[in-house]
Amino acid sequence: MDRDFLIDLFADFGPVTIRKMFSGFGISADGTNFALALRAGLYLRADEQTIPQFEAEGSTPFQYQTRAKTVTVNSYWQLPARLFDDSEELAEWARAALAAAQRAALRKRPKARQAAKRAATKPAAGRKAPTKNPVARKPATKAKAPRR
């Protein structure tokens, strides 16, 4: 799949941003990635609300092979082949995929807030944090010259 084909495919959905990713493209709208176009096919973002639709169509989750095992990524499911010929229904599936991606982003946000909070409590750069017992520090010793 090339970039122009993907733009045409999602025309009824609305404007999408297509970026090179892995062996294909990442497809996003409003800054949220909701689809992957890879050599193996086109995959839409899915969650517990949308996976039953994919299962009913006989779709499978994205999988890739490592040297040791097959990895299954349950957050992306293959687009049913029949939707390539029905752009209006594909747009509905794409909207559901975007909604699933946005729900996933909302679930991740609390962790980001916690990380920001921790970063705000760290001492400013260039200043050392006070130690618990400054008297217990030993003075630095000079390294001895190697013996010959």
Buried (B, 14 or more C-beta within 10 A) or exposed (E): BEEEEBEEBBEBBEEBEBEEBEEBBBBBBEEBBBBBBBEEBBBBBBBEEBBEBBEEBEBEBBEEEEEEEEEEEEBBBBBBEEBEEEBEEBBBBBBBBBBBBBBBEEEEEEEEEEEEEEEEEEEEEEEEEEEEEEEEEEEEEEEEEEEE
